[in-house]
Amino acid sequence: MSYFDAASAAPLHSVARQALLASLDEGWADPARLYREGRRARMLLDAAREAAAEAVGCRPDELVFTPSGTRAVHEGVAGALAGRRRTGRHLIVSAVEHSSVLHAAEVHEAGGGTVTQVAVDRTGAVDPAAYAGALRADTALACLQSANHEVGTEQPVAEVAEACRAAGVPLLVDAAQSLGWGPVAGGWSLLTASAHKWGGPSGVGLLAVRKGVRFAPQGPADERESGRAPGFENIPAIVAAAASLRAVRAEAAREAARLRELTDRIRARVPAVVPDVEVVGDPARRLPGIVTFSCLYVDGETLLHELDRAGFSVSSGSSCTSSTLTPSHVLKAMGVLSEGNVRVSLPPGTRAEDVERFLEVLPEAVAGVREKLGAPAPAARSRQEDAIVVDAVGRRCPVPVIELAKVIGDVPVGGTVRVLADDEAARLDIPAWCEMRGQEYVGEEPADRGAAYVVRRVS
């Protein structure tokens, strides 16, 4: 079995395992106590904090450990907003932030605050000028991820941080995906991360708050972790997290070059061996181990099951999953194809032969899924005011796009097709299909059932 989903959770690093087992016997006592066992636990906690702070690029007294990366984000956003309440209640986020940031923004907005989402381009990157343009006199906090969790695109953190510094606004950086590869450049004010992303144990997050940043911890006061992360510290897990972070950093340069070569191979080969594929994300400014692509006329969930049966664990931002019928907010913000989406995120140590085997298995898996989806009878067609109408109401992605592709050849150049659909993914995937196929997406019109998506044949 080949595990290709390190962006969700990296396998436990051998150093993390060793440190975890070793510290179970030494780090169980209360580090706030003055007796011998407490002092020993405090020494382990302090050493872990120093190691993590060195990797982050901050002072040890600026960093606290939290029960998760999500908790670090929530505590960081809430504390920074509360600390700058006198300035205003305006929050800025990018449209492709991790859900933990967007959920924190929703809570802030529900409580009377205002939120601006900065758009991204088709690679998933924000424009620093657009971000700077969103800053206002009442902006209390800005948030920007260091790199995207779904497509790997690195963000221009240094440029955005400079714009925020000039405006006197603190910048919170979610560094969960990138911290294992190196420190985050630029003058950030707050930083969050999660140990399970770099091969540490789950249940350990980091929150760094620079000196001078106004910060007011929310919730009941607690004497632990400077009042910013209440609860008894899980010292064995914290020690393992810090030890593994130091270990992966020592290996980062070598592994980054090796994994980048492998993902470059996937980016180049997938479009060559699988027709009708869009590789998404920035081709150069991206994390070493992540490559994402979307396949036309493919159900993402079915494709993941096929790949799992073939021995590959991958992820997807496709809208076709059992838990949701809405497209990935990242792919939607980028304006790229969401159907048949596959995210391959290689953990350190991935073998080249496993990547080659994946590239051998993928074409047959995609072809099989496409064959299955082509079996149902075509959706009902009619002509309405010289336009072909495809009724795909009640049909889930990627069926509306499949039916559009079936009829476009029957339309004279300059003619139009109206696709009736009630699947939310059609709002994203039909324009993306037009972009890939060189056809004109006219727009969306109201319909008695769902919506009508109008496409004009160009060639």
C-alpha positions in Angstrom: 0.0 0.0 0.0 1.3 3.5 -0.9 0.3 6.3 1.3 0.0 9.5 -0.7 -2.0 11.7 1.6 0.7 13.4 3.7 -1.0 16.8 3.5 -3.7 15.4 5.7 -1.4 13.7 8.1 2.2 12.6 7.7 3.2 9.2 9.0 4.8 9.3 12.4 8.5 10.0 12.1 10.8 7.5 13.7 12.4 10.3 15.8 8.9 11.2 17.1 8.2 7.6 18.0 11.5 7.3 19.9 11.0 10.6 21.7 7.4 9.8 22.6 8.3 6.4 24.2 11.3 7.9 26.0 9.4 10.8 27.5 6.5 8.7 28.7 8.6 7.7 31.7 9.9 11.2 32.4 7.2 13.6 31.4 4.1 12.5 33.1 4.2 14.8 36.2 2.8 18.3 36.6 5.4 20.7 35.2 4.0 23.5 37.4 5.1 21.6 40.6 8.4 22.1 42.4 9.2 18.6 43.4 11.7 16.4 41.5 9.2 14.8 39.1 7.6 18.2 38.3 11.0 19.8 37.7 12.0 17.0 35.4 8.7 17.4 33.4 9.3 21.2 33.3 12.8 20.7 31.9 11.4 18.5 29.1 8.7 21.0 28.3 11.1 24.0 28.3 13.6 22.1 26.0 10.8 21.2 23.6 9.6 24.9 23.5 13.1 26.1 22.8 13.5 23.6 19.9 10.2 24.5 18.4 10.8 28.2 18.8 14.1 27.9 17.0 12.4 26.1 14.1 9.6 28.7 14.0 12.0 31.6 14.2 10.7 33.2 17.4 11.6 33.5 21.1 10.6 30.6 23.4 8.4 32.9 25.5 6.5 33.8 22.3 5.4 30.2 21.6 2.8 28.1 23.4 1.6 24.5 22.7 -2.1 23.9 22.0 -4.2 20.7 21.8 -4.3 20.9 18.0 -3.5 23.1 15.0 -7.2 24.1 14.8 -7.2 25.2 18.4 -4.1 27.2 17.7 -5.9 29.0 14.8 -9.0 29.6 16.8 -7.1 30.9 19.9 -4.9 33.1 17.7 -7.7 34.7 15.7 -9.9 35.3 18.7 -7.1 36.6 20.9 -5.7 39.0 18.3 -9.2 40.3 17.4 -10.0 40.9 21.1 -6.7 42.5 21.7 -7.3 45.1 19.0 -11.0 45.7 19.5 -10.4 49.4 20.0 -8.9 49.6 16.5 -12.0 47.9 14.9 -13.6 44.6 14.1 -12.6 44.1 10.5 -10.9 40.8 9.6 -9.2 39.9 6.3 -8.7 36.3 5.1 -7.9 34.8 1.7 -10.6 32.8 -0.1 -8.5 29.6 0.1 -7.6 29.5 3.8 -8.0 26.3 5.8 -11.5 25.7 7.1 -10.3 26.4 10.6 -9.5 30.0 9.7 -12.8 30.4 7.7 -14.8 29.0 10.6 -13.2 31.4 13.0 -14.1 34.2 10.5 -17.7 33.0 10.4 -17.9 33.2 14.2 -16.4 36.7 14.2 -18.9 37.8 11.6 -21.8 36.3 13.4 -20.7 38.3 16.5 -21.0 41.6 14.6 -17.6 41.8 13.0 -16.9 42.3 9.3 -14.8 40.0 7.1 -13.2 40.6 3.7 -12.2 37.6 1.6 -9.3 38.3 -0.8 -9.7 36.4 -4.1 -7.0 34.3 -5.7 -5.9 33.6 -9.2 -6.2 30.3 -11.0 -3.0 29.0 -9.4 -4.5 29.7 -5.9 -2.3 32.6 -5.0 -3.3 36.0 -3.7 -2.2 39.2 -5.3 -0.2 41.2 -2.7 -1.6 44.5 -4.1 -5.2 43.2 -3.8 -4.5 42.1 -0.2 -3.0 45.5 0.6 -6.1 47.1 -1.0 -8.3 45.3 1.5 -6.6 46.8 4.5 -8.7 49.5 6.2 -8.4 51.8 9.2 -10.6 49.5 11.2 -8.7 46.3 10.2 -7.9 44.4 13.4 -6.3 41.3 11.9 -5.2 39.8 8.6 -4.8 36.0 8.0 -2.8 34.3 5.2 -1.7 30.7 4.9 1.9 30.1 4.0 1.0 27.4 1.5 -2.3 25.9 0.4 -3.3 22.5 1.8 -5.1 21.3 -1.3 -3.0 22.4 -4.2 0.4 23.2 -2.6 0.6 26.8 -3.9 2.9 29.0 -1.7 1.5 32.4 -0.8 3.5 35.7 -1.0 3.6 36.0 2.8 6.6 38.4 2.9 5.0 40.9 0.5 1.7 40.7 2.4 3.4 41.0 5.7 5.1 44.2 4.6 1.8 45.7 3.5 0.3 44.8 6.9 3.3 46.2 8.8 3.0 49.5 6.9 -0.7 49.6 7.8 -0.1 48.7 11.5 -2.1 45.4 11.2 -0.9 42.1 12.6 -0.7 39.2 10.2 -1.5 35.7 11.3 0.1 32.9 9.2 -1.3 29.4 9.1 2.0 27.5 8.5 0.6 24.0 9.0 1.6 22.7 5.6 5.0 24.4 5.2 6.6 24.5 8.6 8.3 21.1 8.2 10.0 22.4 5.1 11.4 25.6 6.6 10.7 28.8 8.5 8.1 31.3 7.2 9.8 34.3 5.7 8.5 37.8 6.3 7.4 39.9 9.3 4.4 37.9 10.5 2.9 38.7 13.9 1.2 35.4 14.8 1.9 31.9 13.5 0.1 28.6 13.9 1.0 25.0 13.0 0.1 21.4 13.7 2.6 18.5 14.5 0.7 15.8 12.6 1.5 17.6 9.4 5.3 17.1 9.7 5.3 13.6 11.2 4.8 14.4 14.8 2.0 13.0 16.9 -1.6 14.3 16.5 -3.0 16.5 19.3 -0.1 19.1 19.4 -0.4 22.5 17.9 1.8 25.6 18.0 0.8 29.2 18.5 3.4 31.9 18.3 2.6 35.5 19.2 5.3 38.1 18.7 6.1 40.5 21.5 4.3 43.8 21.0 1.2 42.2 19.4 -1.9 43.1 21.3 -3.4 39.8 22.4 -6.2 39.1 24.8 -6.8 35.3 25.5 -10.4 34.4 25.4 -12.3 32.1 27.7 -11.7 31.3 31.3 -8.2 32.2 32.6 -5.7 29.4 33.0 -2.2 29.6 34.4 -0.8 27.2 31.8 0.9 28.2 28.5 0.7 31.9 29.3 -3.1 31.6 29.6 -3.3 31.0 25.8 -3.9 27.3 25.8 -5.7 26.0 28.9 -5.3 22.5 30.2 -2.6 20.1 31.3 0.2 19.9 28.8 0.7 16.5 27.0 4.5 16.6 27.5 5.4 13.3 25.9 3.5 14.4 22.7 5.0 17.9 22.8 8.5 16.5 23.2 7.9 14.1 20.2 6.5 17.0 18.2 9.5 19.2 18.8 12.0 16.4 18.2 10.4 15.4 14.9 10.2 19.0 13.7 14.0 19.3 14.2 14.5 16.0 12.5 12.4 16.7 9.4 14.1 20.1 9.1 17.5 18.4 9.0 16.3 16.2 6.1 14.2 19.0 4.4 16.7 20.1 1.7 17.4 16.6 0.5 13.8 15.4 0.6 12.4 18.6 -1.0 14.6 18.1 -4.0 13.7 14.5 -4.3 10.0 14.9 -3.8 9.9 17.9 -6.2 11.3 15.7 -8.9 8.7 13.1 -8.3 5.8 15.6 -8.3 7.2 17.2 -11.4 7.1 13.8 -13.0 3.4 13.4 -12.0 2.5 16.9 -13.3 4.1 16.1 -16.6 3.0 12.6 -17.1 -0.7 12.7 -15.9 -1.9 14.9 -18.8 0.1 12.6 -21.2 -1.4 9.3 -20.1 -4.9 10.5 -19.1 -7.0 12.6 -21.5 -9.1 15.6 -20.4 -7.1 16.4 -17.2 -6.4 19.8 -15.7 -3.3 20.0 -13.4 -4.0 22.8 -10.9 -1.8 24.9 -8.6 1.3 26.9 -9.3 3.7 24.8 -11.3 6.8 26.4 -9.6 5.9 28.2 -6.4 4.5 25.3 -4.5 5.4 22.8 -1.8 7.7 19.9 -2.9 5.3 17.0 -2.2 1.9 18.1 -3.4 0.4 17.8 -6.9 -3.3 18.1 -7.7 -5.2 17.4 -10.8 -8.9 17.1 -11.9 -10.3 14.7 -14.5 -13.3 15.6 -16.6 -16.3 13.2 -16.6 -15.1 11.5 -13.4 -16.8 11.0 -10.0 -14.0 11.9 -7.5 -15.2 9.6 -4.8 -15.5 6.6 -7.1 -12.0 7.3 -8.5 -10.6 7.4 -4.9 -12.1 4.0 -4.2 -10.6 2.6 -7.4 -7.2 3.9 -6.5 -7.5 2.6 -2.9 -8.3 -0.9 -4.3 -5.2 -0.5 -6.5 -3.1 0.2 -3.3 -2.9 4.0 -3.3 -4.2 6.3 -0.6 -4.9 9.7 -2.0 -7.3 12.6 -1.2 -9.7 14.7 -3.2 -11.3 18.2 -3.2 -14.0 16.9 -5.5 -17.6 17.9 -4.7 -18.7 14.3 -5.2 -18.2 12.8 -1.7 -20.6 11.1 0.7 -20.3 13.9 3.2 -20.9 16.9 1.0 -22.4 17.9 -2.4 -20.6 21.3 -2.6 -17.3 21.8 -4.3 -14.1 22.4 -2.5 -13.9 26.0 -1.5 -10.3 26.1 -2.6 -11.0 24.8 -6.2 -14.1 27.0 -6.3 -12.1 30.1 -5.4 -9.5 29.3 -8.1 -12.2 28.8 -10.7 -10.7 25.4 -11.8 -12.4 22.1 -12.5 -13.5 20.3 -9.3 -14.9 17.0 -10.6 -12.6 14.0 -10.5 -10.2 15.9 -8.3 -7.1 14.0 -7.0 -4.6 15.4 -4.5 -1.3 13.4 -4.3 0.8 14.5 -1.3 4.0 12.5 -1.0 5.5 11.9 2.5 9.2 12.0 2.9 10.8 8.6 1.9 8.4 8.0 -1.0 10.0 5.7 -3.5 10.2 6.5 -7.2 9.0 3.1 -8.1 5.7 3.7 -6.2 5.2 6.9 -8.1 5.8 5.0 -11.4 3.3 2.3 -10.4 0.7 5.0 -9.6 1.2 6.5 -13.1 0.6 3.0 -14.5 -2.5 2.4 -12.5 -4.1 5.8 -12.9 -5.2 5.7 -16.6 -7.0 2.4 -16.3 -8.7 3.6 -13.1 -9.9 6.8 -14.7 -11.1 5.0 -17.9 -13.0 2.5 -15.8 -14.8 5.3 -13.9 -15.6 7.1 -17.1 -17.0 4.0 -18.6 -19.3 3.4 -15.6 -20.6 7.0 -15.8 -21.2 6.8 -19.5 -23.6 3.8 -19.0 -26.7 5.8 -17.9 -29.1 6.9 -20.6 -28.4 10.4 -21.8 -30.3 13.2 -20.1 -33.4 14.5 -21.9 -32.7 16.9 -24.7 -35.0 19.4 -26.4 -34.7 22.5 -28.5 -35.8 25.8 -27.1 -35.5 29.0 -29.1 -32.8 27.5 -31.4 -30.8 26.3 -28.4 -30.3 22.8 -27.3 -31.5 22.2 -23.8 -29.9 19.5 -21.6 -32.0 18.5 -18.6 -29.7 17.3 -16.0 -31.7 18.2 -13.0 -31.4 15.6 -10.3 -28.1 14.3 -11.8 -25.0 14.8 -9.7 -21.5 15.8 -10.9 -20.0 15.0 -13.3 -23.1 14.0 -15.2 -24.1 17.6 -16.2 -20.7 18.1 -17.8 -20.7 14.7 -19.5 -24.1 15.5 -21.1 -22.9 18.9 -22.2 -19.9 17.3 -23.8 -22.1 14.8 -25.6 -24.3 17.5 -27.3 -21.8 20.3 -28.0 -20.9 18.7 -31.3 -24.5 18.9 -32.5 -24.5 22.7 -32.0 -23.6 24.9 -34.9 -20.7 27.3 -34.3 -22.3 30.3 -32.6 -25.2 28.3 -31.3 -25.8 27.7 -27.6 -26.6 24.9 -25.1 -28.6 25.4 -21.9 -27.8 22.9 -19.2 -30.4 22.7 -16.5 -28.8 21.4 -13.3 -29.4 21.7 -9.6 -26.0 20.3 -8.4 -24.0 23.1 -6.9 -20.8 21.8 -8.5 -22.2 22.6 -12.0 -21.8 26.3 -11.2 -18.0 25.7 -11.1 -17.5 22.8 -13.4 -19.3 24.0 -16.5 -17.3 27.3 -16.7 -14.1 25.2 -16.1 -15.1 22.8 -18.9 -15.5 25.8 -21.2 -12.1 27.1 -20.3 -10.5 23.7 -21.0 -12.4 23.2 -24.3 -12.2 26.7 -25.7 -15.9 27.3 -25.6 -17.7 30.4 -24.4 -19.4 30.3 -21.0 -22.3 32.8 -21.5 -23.5 32.7 -17.9 -26.1 31.4 -15.5 -29.8 32.1 -15.8 -32.7 31.4 -13.4 -34.8 28.3 -14.2 -37.9 26.7 -12.8 -35.8 23.9 -11.5 -32.2 24.5 -10.5 -30.3 26.9 -12.8 -29.6 27.1 -16.5 -26.0 27.3 -17.6 -25.6 28.7 -21.1 -22.7 27.7 -23.3 -21.9 29.0 -26.8 -20.0 26.9 -29.2 -17.0 28.7 -30.5 -15.3 26.1 -32.6 
